Every structure is written in C-alpha cells, then in structure tokens.
Amino acid sequence: MNPENKLIRYLKGINREDGEVLQFGSYKPFTVTPIYEDETLIGVKTSNLEPSPFLPLDVFIVTIELLRSKMNNTAVKGKAMSGKLGSPELPLDSVEGYVALKVFGKKEGVHVFRKITPISRILQQAGVCENGRGYLRLLPN
C-alpha cells in the first residue's frame, strides 16, 4: 500500500467524535480528530496547535512528496521556532519549510508557526515514516 493510502486509512480509522490520543515516550500527549466535509476527509484537528488546530490533508501529502524526492527518503524537520523560512535553521527543503511554502504559501524570510510535532507523530503512528531526532524518513511500502 502506498504511503498516502496508508495515512488516509489510519486517519479514517480514528473516531470522529473523540479523536485519538497520541503519546510518544515522555512527550506531552495530544488528541488528533479527523475533519470531514461532505463525508470527504479534508484534514485533522490537533489539540496541540491552538489557536489554529487544523492541519489540511495536503500537509501530509506534501511531506510524503518531499521525502520521496530526497536522498534515502529522508529530510530534516527544520526549526520553525528559531529560524525564518529559507534560513539555515528552516531550509526550504526541510519538512516545516516545505509545508510552509507549498501548503500555507509563506514567503522566504518570514517566521512560520511550528507544526512539526503533529505532522511527524501522525505520520509515525500511521506507519508511514520513521520519526527520528531532527529528521523524518519515509518507510518502505
């Protein structure tokens, strides 16, 4: 099964009302709830992204696209908290940089809101990616 279908199958398996609590090691848990529009999955709401908890499905699709394009299917996560888009801390080909550019239309040189925690943990939980310290790696099908 390709990674996109694996992700969608995982998200559709989450209860629409209660969501699913994701807990990894000592990290603070958060809840993921799938969001539908006319019975079509359009993204997720996460409890750790207030005041903007919605992540469109495209966030995950472009992350998979980026990982496929990289050597060893691996990309650095990027550091939105300490860098501007396009800086050494937040390169355009990092996960956070690529998502900010492709999905949210951010311009080079601006600060972006950190979204890497739910992106990486959801892709890990779906069995799509290895969530390493500072990097994401697409797992083989």
Chimera marker file (.cmm) of the C-alpha trace (Angstrom):
<marker_set name="trace">
<marker id="1" x="0.000" y="0.000" z="0.000" r="1" g="1" b="0" radius="0.5"/>
<marker id="2" x="1.393" y="3.435" z="-0.878" r="1" g="1" b="0" radius="0.5"/>
<marker id="3" x="2.082" y="5.896" z="1.981" r="1" g="1" b="0" radius="0.5"/>
<marker id="4" x="-0.785" y="8.248" z="1.075" r="1" g="1" b="0" radius="0.5"/>
<marker id="5" x="-3.340" y="5.427" z="1.206" r="1" g="1" b="0" radius="0.5"/>
<marker id="6" x="-1.820" y="4.090" z="4.426" r="1" g="1" b="0" radius="0.5"/>
<marker id="7" x="-2.143" y="7.553" z="6.013" r="1" g="1" b="0" radius="0.5"/>
<marker id="8" x="-5.733" y="8.021" z="4.866" r="1" g="1" b="0" radius="0.5"/>
<marker id="9" x="-6.705" y="4.549" z="6.103" r="1" g="1" b="0" radius="0.5"/>
<marker id="10" x="-5.196" y="5.369" z="9.504" r="1" g="1" b="0" radius="0.5"/>
<marker id="11" x="-6.952" y="8.763" z="9.766" r="1" g="1" b="0" radius="0.5"/>
<marker id="12" x="-10.312" y="7.336" z="8.697" r="1" g="1" b="0" radius="0.5"/>
<marker id="13" x="-9.959" y="4.739" z="11.450" r="1" g="1" b="0" radius="0.5"/>
<marker id="14" x="-9.908" y="7.425" z="14.155" r="1" g="1" b="0" radius="0.5"/>
<marker id="15" x="-13.211" y="8.072" z="15.922" r="1" g="1" b="0" radius="0.5"/>
<marker id="16" x="-14.753" y="11.272" z="14.529" r="1" g="1" b="0" radius="0.5"/>
<marker id="17" x="-16.189" y="12.349" z="17.869" r="1" g="1" b="0" radius="0.5"/>
<marker id="18" x="-13.490" y="11.515" z="20.404" r="1" g="1" b="0" radius="0.5"/>
<marker id="19" x="-10.354" y="11.522" z="18.278" r="1" g="1" b="0" radius="0.5"/>
<marker id="20" x="-7.262" y="9.544" z="19.258" r="1" g="1" b="0" radius="0.5"/>
<marker id="21" x="-4.706" y="10.483" z="21.879" r="1" g="1" b="0" radius="0.5"/>
<marker id="22" x="-1.130" y="10.160" z="20.608" r="1" g="1" b="0" radius="0.5"/>
<marker id="23" x="1.528" y="9.578" z="23.247" r="1" g="1" b="0" radius="0.5"/>
<marker id="24" x="5.189" y="9.013" z="22.401" r="1" g="1" b="0" radius="0.5"/>
<marker id="25" x="7.708" y="8.473" z="25.161" r="1" g="1" b="0" radius="0.5"/>
<marker id="26" x="7.877" y="11.373" z="27.569" r="1" g="1" b="0" radius="0.5"/>
<marker id="27" x="6.394" y="13.876" z="25.105" r="1" g="1" b="0" radius="0.5"/>
<marker id="28" x="3.150" y="15.591" z="26.024" r="1" g="1" b="0" radius="0.5"/>
<marker id="29" x="0.182" y="13.683" z="24.552" r="1" g="1" b="0" radius="0.5"/>
<marker id="30" x="-2.227" y="15.361" z="22.146" r="1" g="1" b="0" radius="0.5"/>
<marker id="31" x="-5.529" y="14.445" z="20.528" r="1" g="1" b="0" radius="0.5"/>
<marker id="32" x="-5.999" y="14.030" z="16.773" r="1" g="1" b="0" radius="0.5"/>
<marker id="33" x="-9.514" y="14.251" z="15.333" r="1" g="1" b="0" radius="0.5"/>
<marker id="34" x="-10.245" y="13.735" z="11.626" r="1" g="1" b="0" radius="0.5"/>
<marker id="35" x="-12.211" y="16.515" z="9.917" r="1" g="1" b="0" radius="0.5"/>
<marker id="36" x="-14.658" y="15.745" z="7.127" r="1" g="1" b="0" radius="0.5"/>
<marker id="37" x="-16.512" y="17.905" z="4.650" r="1" g="1" b="0" radius="0.5"/>
<marker id="38" x="-19.440" y="16.173" z="2.968" r="1" g="1" b="0" radius="0.5"/>
<marker id="39" x="-18.040" y="12.784" z="4.072" r="1" g="1" b="0" radius="0.5"/>
<marker id="40" x="-14.646" y="13.548" z="2.485" r="1" g="1" b="0" radius="0.5"/>
<marker id="41" x="-11.614" y="13.591" z="4.767" r="1" g="1" b="0" radius="0.5"/>
<marker id="42" x="-10.041" y="17.059" z="4.488" r="1" g="1" b="0" radius="0.5"/>
<marker id="43" x="-7.597" y="17.088" z="7.400" r="1" g="1" b="0" radius="0.5"/>
<marker id="44" x="-7.219" y="16.795" z="11.145" r="1" g="1" b="0" radius="0.5"/>
<marker id="45" x="-7.662" y="18.927" z="14.214" r="1" g="1" b="0" radius="0.5"/>
<marker id="46" x="-4.942" y="18.565" z="16.846" r="1" g="1" b="0" radius="0.5"/>
<marker id="47" x="-5.140" y="19.683" z="20.453" r="1" g="1" b="0" radius="0.5"/>
<marker id="48" x="-1.531" y="20.935" z="20.484" r="1" g="1" b="0" radius="0.5"/>
<marker id="49" x="-1.850" y="23.598" z="17.765" r="1" g="1" b="0" radius="0.5"/>
<marker id="50" x="-4.042" y="26.187" z="19.460" r="1" g="1" b="0" radius="0.5"/>
<marker id="51" x="-5.183" y="28.712" z="18.358" r="1" g="1" b="0" radius="0.5"/>
<marker id="52" x="-5.029" y="27.165" z="14.844" r="1" g="1" b="0" radius="0.5"/>
<marker id="53" x="-5.585" y="23.440" z="15.387" r="1" g="1" b="0" radius="0.5"/>
<marker id="54" x="-6.489" y="22.447" z="11.790" r="1" g="1" b="0" radius="0.5"/>
<marker id="55" x="-3.979" y="20.715" z="9.513" r="1" g="1" b="0" radius="0.5"/>
<marker id="56" x="-5.245" y="20.099" z="5.980" r="1" g="1" b="0" radius="0.5"/>
<marker id="57" x="-4.567" y="16.687" z="4.445" r="1" g="1" b="0" radius="0.5"/>
<marker id="58" x="-2.207" y="18.408" z="1.986" r="1" g="1" b="0" radius="0.5"/>
<marker id="59" x="0.277" y="18.943" z="4.849" r="1" g="1" b="0" radius="0.5"/>
<marker id="60" x="0.853" y="15.202" z="4.989" r="1" g="1" b="0" radius="0.5"/>
<marker id="61" x="0.740" y="14.656" z="1.225" r="1" g="1" b="0" radius="0.5"/>
<marker id="62" x="3.421" y="17.294" z="0.505" r="1" g="1" b="0" radius="0.5"/>
<marker id="63" x="5.552" y="15.914" z="3.347" r="1" g="1" b="0" radius="0.5"/>
<marker id="64" x="5.460" y="12.483" z="1.688" r="1" g="1" b="0" radius="0.5"/>
<marker id="65" x="6.238" y="14.178" z="-1.658" r="1" g="1" b="0" radius="0.5"/>
<marker id="66" x="9.281" y="15.902" z="-0.124" r="1" g="1" b="0" radius="0.5"/>
<marker id="67" x="10.560" y="12.699" z="1.465" r="1" g="1" b="0" radius="0.5"/>
<marker id="68" x="10.257" y="10.827" z="-1.841" r="1" g="1" b="0" radius="0.5"/>
<marker id="69" x="12.384" y="13.490" z="-3.531" r="1" g="1" b="0" radius="0.5"/>
<marker id="70" x="15.235" y="13.298" z="-1.016" r="1" g="1" b="0" radius="0.5"/>
<marker id="71" x="18.264" y="11.020" z="-0.799" r="1" g="1" b="0" radius="0.5"/>
<marker id="72" x="17.372" y="7.972" z="1.322" r="1" g="1" b="0" radius="0.5"/>
<marker id="73" x="13.774" y="9.291" z="1.532" r="1" g="1" b="0" radius="0.5"/>
<marker id="74" x="14.917" y="11.434" z="4.480" r="1" g="1" b="0" radius="0.5"/>
<marker id="75" x="14.521" y="15.142" z="5.228" r="1" g="1" b="0" radius="0.5"/>
<marker id="76" x="15.446" y="17.317" z="8.179" r="1" g="1" b="0" radius="0.5"/>
<marker id="77" x="12.466" y="18.528" z="10.179" r="1" g="1" b="0" radius="0.5"/>
<marker id="78" x="13.505" y="22.195" z="10.360" r="1" g="1" b="0" radius="0.5"/>
<marker id="79" x="13.294" y="24.557" z="13.318" r="1" g="1" b="0" radius="0.5"/>
<marker id="80" x="10.413" y="26.987" z="12.910" r="1" g="1" b="0" radius="0.5"/>
<marker id="81" x="10.890" y="28.268" z="16.451" r="1" g="1" b="0" radius="0.5"/>
<marker id="82" x="14.411" y="29.572" z="15.806" r="1" g="1" b="0" radius="0.5"/>
<marker id="83" x="14.599" y="30.386" z="12.120" r="1" g="1" b="0" radius="0.5"/>
<marker id="84" x="12.929" y="32.241" z="9.300" r="1" g="1" b="0" radius="0.5"/>
<marker id="85" x="11.815" y="30.397" z="6.182" r="1" g="1" b="0" radius="0.5"/>
<marker id="86" x="14.869" y="29.785" z="3.994" r="1" g="1" b="0" radius="0.5"/>
<marker id="87" x="17.389" y="30.254" z="6.825" r="1" g="1" b="0" radius="0.5"/>
<marker id="88" x="19.863" y="27.510" z="7.837" r="1" g="1" b="0" radius="0.5"/>
<marker id="89" x="17.556" y="26.609" z="10.757" r="1" g="1" b="0" radius="0.5"/>
<marker id="90" x="14.488" y="26.381" z="8.487" r="1" g="1" b="0" radius="0.5"/>
<marker id="91" x="15.610" y="25.448" z="4.960" r="1" g="1" b="0" radius="0.5"/>
<marker id="92" x="13.064" y="25.355" z="2.156" r="1" g="1" b="0" radius="0.5"/>
<marker id="93" x="13.700" y="21.618" z="1.770" r="1" g="1" b="0" radius="0.5"/>
<marker id="94" x="13.075" y="20.831" z="5.456" r="1" g="1" b="0" radius="0.5"/>
<marker id="95" x="9.684" y="19.371" z="6.373" r="1" g="1" b="0" radius="0.5"/>
<marker id="96" x="8.496" y="22.548" z="8.129" r="1" g="1" b="0" radius="0.5"/>
<marker id="97" x="9.939" y="24.783" z="5.415" r="1" g="1" b="0" radius="0.5"/>
<marker id="98" x="8.423" y="22.791" z="2.560" r="1" g="1" b="0" radius="0.5"/>
<marker id="99" x="4.988" y="22.637" z="4.220" r="1" g="1" b="0" radius="0.5"/>
<marker id="100" x="5.043" y="26.387" z="4.949" r="1" g="1" b="0" radius="0.5"/>
<marker id="101" x="5.978" y="27.141" z="1.340" r="1" g="1" b="0" radius="0.5"/>
<marker id="102" x="3.771" y="24.617" z="-0.512" r="1" g="1" b="0" radius="0.5"/>
<marker id="103" x="0.675" y="24.359" z="1.677" r="1" g="1" b="0" radius="0.5"/>
<marker id="104" x="0.460" y="27.669" z="3.509" r="1" g="1" b="0" radius="0.5"/>
<marker id="105" x="2.000" y="29.906" z="0.816" r="1" g="1" b="0" radius="0.5"/>
<marker id="106" x="4.555" y="31.502" z="3.117" r="1" g="1" b="0" radius="0.5"/>
<marker id="107" x="7.334" y="33.571" z="1.565" r="1" g="1" b="0" radius="0.5"/>
<marker id="108" x="11.034" y="33.173" z="2.162" r="1" g="1" b="0" radius="0.5"/>
<marker id="109" x="12.325" y="35.273" z="5.069" r="1" g="1" b="0" radius="0.5"/>
<marker id="110" x="9.199" y="35.107" z="7.273" r="1" g="1" b="0" radius="0.5"/>
<marker id="111" x="8.612" y="33.318" z="10.562" r="1" g="1" b="0" radius="0.5"/>
<marker id="112" x="6.260" y="30.345" z="10.381" r="1" g="1" b="0" radius="0.5"/>
<marker id="113" x="4.148" y="28.618" z="13.018" r="1" g="1" b="0" radius="0.5"/>
<marker id="114" x="5.630" y="25.335" z="14.267" r="1" g="1" b="0" radius="0.5"/>
<marker id="115" x="3.678" y="22.271" z="13.101" r="1" g="1" b="0" radius="0.5"/>
<marker id="116" x="6.322" y="19.536" z="13.036" r="1" g="1" b="0" radius="0.5"/>
<marker id="117" x="5.197" y="17.703" z="16.174" r="1" g="1" b="0" radius="0.5"/>
<marker id="118" x="1.747" y="16.658" z="14.938" r="1" g="1" b="0" radius="0.5"/>
<marker id="119" x="2.983" y="16.123" z="11.366" r="1" g="1" b="0" radius="0.5"/>
<marker id="120" x="5.789" y="13.787" z="12.391" r="1" g="1" b="0" radius="0.5"/>
<marker id="121" x="3.845" y="11.920" z="15.077" r="1" g="1" b="0" radius="0.5"/>
<marker id="122" x="0.786" y="11.344" z="12.887" r="1" g="1" b="0" radius="0.5"/>
<marker id="123" x="2.950" y="10.042" z="10.027" r="1" g="1" b="0" radius="0.5"/>
<marker id="124" x="4.778" y="7.813" z="12.508" r="1" g="1" b="0" radius="0.5"/>
<marker id="125" x="1.549" y="6.482" z="14.035" r="1" g="1" b="0" radius="0.5"/>
<marker id="126" x="0.181" y="5.753" z="10.546" r="1" g="1" b="0" radius="0.5"/>
<marker id="127" x="3.259" y="3.611" z="9.851" r="1" g="1" b="0" radius="0.5"/>
<marker id="128" x="4.392" y="5.913" z="7.029" r="1" g="1" b="0" radius="0.5"/>
<marker id="129" x="7.553" y="7.459" z="8.500" r="1" g="1" b="0" radius="0.5"/>
<marker id="130" x="10.369" y="6.920" z="10.912" r="1" g="1" b="0" radius="0.5"/>
<marker id="131" x="10.273" y="9.893" z="13.264" r="1" g="1" b="0" radius="0.5"/>
<marker id="132" x="13.910" y="10.457" z="14.223" r="1" g="1" b="0" radius="0.5"/>
<marker id="133" x="15.572" y="13.196" z="16.220" r="1" g="1" b="0" radius="0.5"/>
<marker id="134" x="15.719" y="16.081" z="13.746" r="1" g="1" b="0" radius="0.5"/>
<marker id="135" x="14.595" y="14.089" z="10.686" r="1" g="1" b="0" radius="0.5"/>
<marker id="136" x="11.727" y="12.174" z="9.072" r="1" g="1" b="0" radius="0.5"/>
<marker id="137" x="12.316" y="9.126" z="6.870" r="1" g="1" b="0" radius="0.5"/>
<marker id="138" x="9.725" y="7.575" z="4.585" r="1" g="1" b="0" radius="0.5"/>
<marker id="139" x="9.389" y="3.877" z="5.358" r="1" g="1" b="0" radius="0.5"/>
<marker id="140" x="9.393" y="1.315" z="2.535" r="1" g="1" b="0" radius="0.5"/>
<marker id="141" x="5.924" y="0.201" z="1.375" r="1" g="1" b="0" radius="0.5"/>
<link id1="1" id2="2" r="1" g="1" b="0" radius="0.2"/>
<link id1="2" id2="3" r="1" g="1" b="0" radius="0.2"/>
<link id1="3" id2="4" r="1" g="1" b="0" radius="0.2"/>
<link id1="4" id2="5" r="1" g="1" b="0" radius="0.2"/>
<link id1="5" id2="6" r="1" g="1" b="0" radius="0.2"/>
<link id1="6" id2="7" r="1" g="1" b="0" radius="0.2"/>
<link id1="7" id2="8" r="1" g="1" b="0" radius="0.2"/>
<link id1="8" id2="9" r="1" g="1" b="0" radius="0.2"/>
<link id1="9" id2="10" r="1" g="1" b="0" radius="0.2"/>
<link id1="10" id2="11" r="1" g="1" b="0" radius="0.2"/>
<link id1="11" id2="12" r="1" g="1" b="0" radius="0.2"/>
<link id1="12" id2="13" r="1" g="1" b="0" radius="0.2"/>
<link id1="13" id2="14" r="1" g="1" b="0" radius="0.2"/>
<link id1="14" id2="15" r="1" g="1" b="0" radius="0.2"/>
<link id1="15" id2="16" r="1" g="1" b="0" radius="0.2"/>
<link id1="16" id2="17" r="1" g="1" b="0" radius="0.2"/>
<link id1="17" id2="18" r="1" g="1" b="0" radius="0.2"/>
<link id1="18" id2="19" r="1" g="1" b="0" radius="0.2"/>
<link id1="19" id2="20" r="1" g="1" b="0" radius="0.2"/>
<link id1="20" id2="21" r="1" g="1" b="0" radius="0.2"/>
<link id1="21" id2="22" r="1" g="1" b="0" radius="0.2"/>
<link id1="22" id2="23" r="1" g="1" b="0" radius="0.2"/>
<link id1="23" id2="24" r="1" g="1" b="0" radius="0.2"/>
<link id1="24" id2="25" r="1" g="1" b="0" radius="0.2"/>
<link id1="25" id2="26" r="1" g="1" b="0" radius="0.2"/>
<link id1="26" id2="27" r="1" g="1" b="0" radius="0.2"/>
<link id1="27" id2="28" r="1" g="1" b="0" radius="0.2"/>
<link id1="28" id2="29" r="1" g="1" b="0" radius="0.2"/>
<link id1="29" id2="30" r="1" g="1" b="0" radius="0.2"/>
<link id1="30" id2="31" r="1" g="1" b="0" radius="0.2"/>
<link id1="31" id2="32" r="1" g="1" b="0" radius="0.2"/>
<link id1="32" id2="33" r="1" g="1" b="0" radius="0.2"/>
<link id1="33" id2="34" r="1" g="1" b="0" radius="0.2"/>
<link id1="34" id2="35" r="1" g="1" b="0" radius="0.2"/>
<link id1="35" id2="36" r="1" g="1" b="0" radius="0.2"/>
<link id1="36" id2="37" r="1" g="1" b="0" radius="0.2"/>
<link id1="37" id2="38" r="1" g="1" b="0" radius="0.2"/>
<link id1="38" id2="39" r="1" g="1" b="0" radius="0.2"/>
<link id1="39" id2="40" r="1" g="1" b="0" radius="0.2"/>
<link id1="40" id2="41" r="1" g="1" b="0" radius="0.2"/>
<link id1="41" id2="42" r="1" g="1" b="0" radius="0.2"/>
<link id1="42" id2="43" r="1" g="1" b="0" radius="0.2"/>
<link id1="43" id2="44" r="1" g="1" b="0" radius="0.2"/>
<link id1="44" id2="45" r="1" g="1" b="0" radius="0.2"/>
<link id1="45" id2="46" r="1" g="1" b="0" radius="0.2"/>
<link id1="46" id2="47" r="1" g="1" b="0" radius="0.2"/>
<link id1="47" id2="48" r="1" g="1" b="0" radius="0.2"/>
<link id1="48" id2="49" r="1" g="1" b="0" radius="0.2"/>
<link id1="49" id2="50" r="1" g="1" b="0" radius="0.2"/>
<link id1="50" id2="51" r="1" g="1" b="0" radius="0.2"/>
<link id1="51" id2="52" r="1" g="1" b="0" radius="0.2"/>
<link id1="52" id2="53" r="1" g="1" b="0" radius="0.2"/>
<link id1="53" id2="54" r="1" g="1" b="0" radius="0.2"/>
<link id1="54" id2="55" r="1" g="1" b="0" radius="0.2"/>
<link id1="55" id2="56" r="1" g="1" b="0" radius="0.2"/>
<link id1="56" id2="57" r="1" g="1" b="0" radius="0.2"/>
<link id1="57" id2="58" r="1" g="1" b="0" radius="0.2"/>
<link id1="58" id2="59" r="1" g="1" b="0" radius="0.2"/>
<link id1="59" id2="60" r="1" g="1" b="0" radius="0.2"/>
<link id1="60" id2="61" r="1" g="1" b="0" radius="0.2"/>
<link id1="61" id2="62" r="1" g="1" b="0" radius="0.2"/>
<link id1="62" id2="63" r="1" g="1" b="0" radius="0.2"/>
<link id1="63" id2="64" r="1" g="1" b="0" radius="0.2"/>
<link id1="64" id2="65" r="1" g="1" b="0" radius="0.2"/>
<link id1="65" id2="66" r="1" g="1" b="0" radius="0.2"/>
<link id1="66" id2="67" r="1" g="1" b="0" radius="0.2"/>
<link id1="67" id2="68" r="1" g="1" b="0" radius="0.2"/>
<link id1="68" id2="69" r="1" g="1" b="0" radius="0.2"/>
<link id1="69" id2="70" r="1" g="1" b="0" radius="0.2"/>
<link id1="70" id2="71" r="1" g="1" b="0" radius="0.2"/>
<link id1="71" id2="72" r="1" g="1" b="0" radius="0.2"/>
<link id1="72" id2="73" r="1" g="1" b="0" radius="0.2"/>
<link id1="73" id2="74" r="1" g="1" b="0" radius="0.2"/>
<link id1="74" id2="75" r="1" g="1" b="0" radius="0.2"/>
<link id1="75" id2="76" r="1" g="1" b="0" radius="0.2"/>
<link id1="76" id2="77" r="1" g="1" b="0" radius="0.2"/>
<link id1="77" id2="78" r="1" g="1" b="0" radius="0.2"/>
<link id1="78" id2="79" r="1" g="1" b="0" radius="0.2"/>
<link id1="79" id2="80" r="1" g="1" b="0" radius="0.2"/>
<link id1="80" id2="81" r="1" g="1" b="0" radius="0.2"/>
<link id1="81" id2="82" r="1" g="1" b="0" radius="0.2"/>
<link id1="82" id2="83" r="1" g="1" b="0" radius="0.2"/>
<link id1="83" id2="84" r="1" g="1" b="0" radius="0.2"/>
<link id1="84" id2="85" r="1" g="1" b="0" radius="0.2"/>
<link id1="85" id2="86" r="1" g="1" b="0" radius="0.2"/>
<link id1="86" id2="87" r="1" g="1" b="0" radius="0.2"/>
<link id1="87" id2="88" r="1" g="1" b="0" radius="0.2"/>
<link id1="88" id2="89" r="1" g="1" b="0" radius="0.2"/>
<link id1="89" id2="90" r="1" g="1" b="0" radius="0.2"/>
<link id1="90" id2="91" r="1" g="1" b="0" radius="0.2"/>
<link id1="91" id2="92" r="1" g="1" b="0" radius="0.2"/>
<link id1="92" id2="93" r="1" g="1" b="0" radius="0.2"/>
<link id1="93" id2="94" r="1" g="1" b="0" radius="0.2"/>
<link id1="94" id2="95" r="1" g="1" b="0" radius="0.2"/>
<link id1="95" id2="96" r="1" g="1" b="0" radius="0.2"/>
<link id1="96" id2="97" r="1" g="1" b="0" radius="0.2"/>
<link id1="97" id2="98" r="1" g="1" b="0" radius="0.2"/>
<link id1="98" id2="99" r="1" g="1" b="0" radius="0.2"/>
<link id1="99" id2="100" r="1" g="1" b="0" radius="0.2"/>
<link id1="100" id2="101" r="1" g="1" b="0" radius="0.2"/>
<link id1="101" id2="102" r="1" g="1" b="0" radius="0.2"/>
<link id1="102" id2="103" r="1" g="1" b="0" radius="0.2"/>
<link id1="103" id2="104" r="1" g="1" b="0" radius="0.2"/>
<link id1="104" id2="105" r="1" g="1" b="0" radius="0.2"/>
<link id1="105" id2="106" r="1" g="1" b="0" radius="0.2"/>
<link id1="106" id2="107" r="1" g="1" b="0" radius="0.2"/>
<link id1="107" id2="108" r="1" g="1" b="0" radius="0.2"/>
<link id1="108" id2="109" r="1" g="1" b="0" radius="0.2"/>
<link id1="109" id2="110" r="1" g="1" b="0" radius="0.2"/>
<link id1="110" id2="111" r="1" g="1" b="0" radius="0.2"/>
<link id1="111" id2="112" r="1" g="1" b="0" radius="0.2"/>
<link id1="112" id2="113" r="1" g="1" b="0" radius="0.2"/>
<link id1="113" id2="114" r="1" g="1" b="0" radius="0.2"/>
<link id1="114" id2="115" r="1" g="1" b="0" radius="0.2"/>
<link id1="115" id2="116" r="1" g="1" b="0" radius="0.2"/>
<link id1="116" id2="117" r="1" g="1" b="0" radius="0.2"/>
<link id1="117" id2="118" r="1" g="1" b="0" radius="0.2"/>
<link id1="118" id2="119" r="1" g="1" b="0" radius="0.2"/>
<link id1="119" id2="120" r="1" g="1" b="0" radius="0.2"/>
<link id1="120" id2="121" r="1" g="1" b="0" radius="0.2"/>
<link id1="121" id2="122" r="1" g="1" b="0" radius="0.2"/>
<link id1="122" id2="123" r="1" g="1" b="0" radius="0.2"/>
<link id1="123" id2="124" r="1" g="1" b="0" radius="0.2"/>
<link id1="124" id2="125" r="1" g="1" b="0" radius="0.2"/>
<link id1="125" id2="126" r="1" g="1" b="0" radius="0.2"/>
<link id1="126" id2="127" r="1" g="1" b="0" radius="0.2"/>
<link id1="127" id2="128" r="1" g="1" b="0" radius="0.2"/>
<link id1="128" id2="129" r="1" g="1" b="0" radius="0.2"/>
<link id1="129" id2="130" r="1" g="1" b="0" radius="0.2"/>
<link id1="130" id2="131" r="1" g="1" b="0" radius="0.2"/>
<link id1="131" id2="132" r="1" g="1" b="0" radius="0.2"/>
<link id1="132" id2="133" r="1" g="1" b="0" radius="0.2"/>
<link id1="133" id2="134" r="1" g="1" b="0" radius="0.2"/>
<link id1="134" id2="135" r="1" g="1" b="0" radius="0.2"/>
<link id1="135" id2="136" r="1" g="1" b="0" radius="0.2"/>
<link id1="136" id2="137" r="1" g="1" b="0" radius="0.2"/>
<link id1="137" id2="138" r="1" g="1" b="0" radius="0.2"/>
<link id1="138" id2="139" r="1" g="1" b="0" radius="0.2"/>
<link id1="139" id2="140" r="1" g="1" b="0" radius="0.2"/>
<link id1="140" id2="141" r="1" g="1" b="0" radius="0.2"/>
</marker_set>
